[in-house]
Amino acid sequence: MNLKEKLVSSFMAFEDTVDVHSSVHDIRTEAIKTFEAEGFPTKRQEEWKYTSLNSILKHDYSVFPKHENDLEFKDVKKYFIHDIDAYKIIFIDGKYASHLSQTTHDGLDVCLMSSALTKPKYKMIIDNYFNKIAGKDSLSSLNTAFSYEGAYINIPKNKVVEKPIQIIHFSTGNEAATMLQPRNLIIVNENAHVQIIERHQSLTDNPVLTNSVTEIFANKRAIVDYYKIQNDRQSATLIDNTFVNQKQESLAKVHTFSFGGKLTRNNLNFYQNGERIDSTMKGVTIIGDKQHVDHNTLVHHIEPNCESHQDYKGIYSDNSTGVFNGKVLVEKLAQKTNAFQANNNILLSDKASINTKPQLEIFADDVKCSHGCTIGQLDESAMFYLRSRGIPEKEAKALLMFAFSNTVLESVKIPEIKQRITKIIADKLGVSTGFDL
Amino acid sequence: MLKINDLHASVEGKAILKGINLEVNAGEVHAIMGPNGSGKSTLASVIAGKEEYDVTQGSIFLDEEDIDELAAEERAHKGIFLSFQYPVEIPGVSVTNFIRTAINETRKAKGLEDMPGKDMLKMIREKSEMLEIDRKFLSRSLNEGFSGGEKKRNEIFQMAMLEPKLAILDETDSGLDIDALRIVANGVNKLKSKDNAVIVITHYQRLLDYIVPDFVHVLHDGKIVKSGTKELAHKLEAQGYDWIKEEVGV
């Protein structure tokens, strides 16, 4: 039985564990039909031309992993941004880990999707928001079909959340191979501010496949600052499907730091439903070995006077491969749109490669849209310049890469995250410290 | 201090230096002049350790040590400094942080601890004042968007911070107006001592009015064809290079 068949047949077993008479379950039932009809994406599809899931799908994944929450904080402390006070929603093999978490209902909801989907007091919110912007593609549908657990965050009007919220999904490798499908719903109401950090981390070398869906609603004048830290083991695959719906004058930023994992696919979609919206997505990708990272972005400019900014930097060594596919769609109504997109890459080896494809579809006539992509090597004259000042080769290389990534790093608003990212980059480049640029 | 014997160097198979002999002692200033394409910048780069150049014959000694096998950074740690003709722009790295990294890497190579932050700041303040460099300038990205004069002044600032034993100034005068030239030359003169040496590479006499050389060498087609004192530079300025070509029969 292949994975698709296994998942489709598992759906019935899943139905035994949930309320099949709820409106949410109607959505799930619809979604499993979509997945059954479409199956996993293949390279024949334009959107997946450069990313193959074949080798990933051949494992016999456990779809409902057993859970033994014997992890202690000290075992996993290093994966937390632990030097700041933060709300925490932590999962182990897909199951909520209360002993590692710090949730709240005091003035805001930082809690569990399983509660939101089942408790009557959330019904109206779920009816209004759940699966309203998630994609209807096969992978998002697969997640929707099994949607049950994840983070549920609801920030009320005018609330400025002082502490960041960390969402971490651990997988223990208790099973030979594990598939996880977290489902997150984040609602940031009018004039509210929130910072969120998301991470998926496996703790052993057993394969794990995560197919995650996150829906983010940034309502009028809301500010959302979202950080994805992707530095997983070589055995881990992440398919991240994130959908951001923005209302007027809201500001949403997503930073994606991709440093590890076997295969990472980021489907990041912004929908601008209002005027004077600002959407920003930035990323730094530094990979090696046979790692693969694919950034697939969409900004849908629907209404006038909005902006979008994309800035993705990639550094590829060894046999690693990257993809950047950035689509900017400007509707006829969306006059005075400012849309910027940049994707700059450095290839450090002859065997590394990057496929970069800007896709601009513009139906309005009074807009400013720019895109640029570059692929290059490390600048030899800059290397000589630095080395002639006494900076050794490895450090000089690292310094140039930090400088290259700096337009992304400098917009990270949480200093502890910036430090952490700098440390991860320094470790990857084999230098003792990050450079305080 | 520096002893170059019969140095031949080529780039991509093309011979550029064809037998250079040069000895520079502590406390001396040497000027190397010569027409375009004579190999002046190549000589500077080869001494500093640029990997693109192959040394095919001869040797370079610094304080009795053959440095031919040393990487550029190791030569820098031993006290060689090259002021670039075309300093490279490095967006994202501020002048201050760059110089801090350079100094601390050099100290690390010598087994020393990082320079304490307040000492570093004090030194930066002193040296930037000496070169009349605006403090704001130091937080800008290295050489990015700098005018020609700012780039050269920044090179000498780095030299002042790194306190090299042997400084090679490659066409430091190009792109400088007369005021900037005076500031830069004053800076170099203040850094001069009986323990260090300077090699000034230039087309023109102009800089040598400020940084007065003990010796002047004329480079032509990869060889030093004539050496003399500062009067030689005056003669070159007045009469050009043709008389030398005739004299040495090239």
Chai-1 contact restraints between the chains, C-beta under 6 A:
chainA,res_idxA,chainB,res_idxB,connection_type,confidence,min_distance_angstrom,max_distance_angstrom,comment,restraint_id
A,S381,B,V88,contact,1.0,0.0,6.0,A-B,restraint_1
A,A382,B,V88,contact,1.0,0.0,6.0,A-B,restraint_2
A,A382,B,I90,contact,1.0,0.0,6.0,A-B,restraint_3
A,F384,B,K50,contact,1.0,0.0,6.0,A-B,restraint_4
A,Y385,B,V88,contact,1.0,0.0,6.0,A-B,restraint_5
A,R387,B,A72,contact,1.0,0.0,6.0,A-B,restraint_6
A,R387,B,E73,contact,1.0,0.0,6.0,A-B,restraint_7
A,S388,B,A48,contact,1.0,0.0,6.0,A-B,restraint_8
A,S388,B,A72,contact,1.0,0.0,6.0,A-B,restraint_9
A,S388,B,A76,contact,1.0,0.0,6.0,A-B,restraint_10
A,S388,B,L82,contact,1.0,0.0,6.0,A-B,restraint_11
A,R389,B,A76,contact,1.0,0.0,6.0,A-B,restraint_12
A,R389,B,A102,contact,1.0,0.0,6.0,A-B,restraint_13
A,G390,B,E73,contact,1.0,0.0,6.0,A-B,restraint_14
A,G390,B,A76,contact,1.0,0.0,6.0,A-B,restraint_15
A,G390,B,H77,contact,1.0,0.0,6.0,A-B,restraint_16
A,G390,B,A102,contact,1.0,0.0,6.0,A-B,restraint_17
A,G390,B,E105,contact,1.0,0.0,6.0,A-B,restraint_18
A,G390,B,T106,contact,1.0,0.0,6.0,A-B,restraint_19
A,I391,B,T101,contact,1.0,0.0,6.0,A-B,restraint_20
A,I391,B,A102,contact,1.0,0.0,6.0,A-B,restraint_21
A,I391,B,E105,contact,1.0,0.0,6.0,A-B,restraint_22
A,P392,B,E73,contact,1.0,0.0,6.0,A-B,restraint_23
A,A403,B,I90,contact,1.0,0.0,6.0,A-B,restraint_24
A,A403,B,G92,contact,1.0,0.0,6.0,A-B,restraint_25
A,A403,B,V93,contact,1.0,0.0,6.0,A-B,restraint_26
A,N406,B,G92,contact,1.0,0.0,6.0,A-B,restraint_27
A,D436,B,N97,contact,1.0,0.0,6.0,A-B,restraint_28
A,L437,B,G92,contact,1.0,0.0,6.0,A-B,restraint_29
A,L437,B,V93,contact,1.0,0.0,6.0,A-B,restraint_30
A,L437,B,N97,contact,1.0,0.0,6.0,A-B,restraint_31
